């Protein structure tokens, strides 16, 4: 297995679930398709513990204030994401009284080396606690984010609590205000449905002639265009049934789902979270999607992947949150290939986020930044793939790279 893990990048290719590899020898074992629902179950959290399911609490009325326990995460999250928590050397009883309403908060803390002191994002998400896993050495939670909030009072560093190994961070009794997300009203939706049948040029000319409703109608008449463009762009990774299902959940839910599906960096995702209008969020997301081309190392800028390297192995979407045995949370995409990587340590099977796959740490070959992992299986299909951490990437438009190259040649 070690020899196989050190093989060249040319070995990696896109595999469809359930298809055999035609280039393999006759001795190749028949592989079973990987269960795309398995990662979302976070089965690794329940190892050695007792799991309790929790009742779903009511949503918090927008503009109202409540006090909650807020987990500070190293990755930003938006509504409708699953967030696993793994606290070691800490008894669940230490926080149990703060979970009686079934809600916790999740907010991003920027602990990068270049940011000092660490910065806590004032915008976060309220999450319902779906499962509690009690272990002798700590506890785990599986939470579902549901709505946005803003901190009413600034969190001070002396208020922060840590798990015994210092990797899980939270603040108790934090006052937050539930935020309202604007959605197009019935009149605007009617305009959108009718005007979407007209060509863009004609529609824009018509809307400019409107008086009091012109700006509002102009803004919302393009909703269909943005959703259509985004779904067309995402068809490279999702089938039409999946996209139709996500659209069927409503514009607000779809805008947040797209925020998790787009392979942007963490700062772009924070921008999507800050936006308080579903329509404006979709506008930002389409602008971001049009510029996505190359994924680069956040530290040194080395190109590590492009759009054709990404593929979807998870039922929920393009990215998902995972927590390691030490309590550190990663938001991760899956790729068929990563360029310019160096491996650290041997392959391991224990605590794999993808049942049936071993994992091995992958770092940037140029600067050593942790990029993600390589996952490998002797029985599953696909045979191997990479997990790429969102916080380790920055995005770049290849067209800008080409343009800059021509500009440099002129000087």
Secondary structure as UniProt FT lines:
FT   HELIX           2..5
FT   HELIX           9..11
FT   TURN            17..18
FT   TURN            22..23
FT   TURN            26..27
FT   STRAND          32..33
FT   TURN            36..37
FT   HELIX           38..41
FT   HELIX           43..46
FT   TURN            47..48
FT   STRAND          49..53
FT   TURN            62..63
FT   STRAND          65..73
FT   TURN            79..80
FT   STRAND          82..88
FT   HELIX           93..96
FT   HELIX           97..99
FT   TURN            100..101
FT   STRAND          103..110
FT   TURN            113..114
FT   STRAND          119..135
FT   TURN            136..137
FT   STRAND          138..151
FT   HELIX           157..159
FT   STRAND          161..162
FT   TURN            164..165
FT   STRAND          169..178
FT   HELIX           186..195
FT   TURN            196..197
FT   HELIX           200..208
FT   TURN            212..213
FT   HELIX           214..221
FT   HELIX           223..234
FT   TURN            235..237
FT   HELIX           240..248
FT   HELIX           251..261
FT   HELIX           266..274
FT   HELIX           278..291
FT   STRAND          294..297
FT   TURN            298..300
FT   STRAND          303..306
FT   HELIX           307..309
FT   STRAND          319..323
FT   TURN            325..326
FT   STRAND          329..335
FT   STRAND          341..348
FT   TURN            350..351
FT   TURN            355..356
FT   STRAND          358..364
FT   TURN            365..367
FT   STRAND          370..376
FT   STRAND          380..381
FT   STRAND          384..389
FT   HELIX           390..392
FT   STRAND          393..396
FT   HELIX           398..410
//
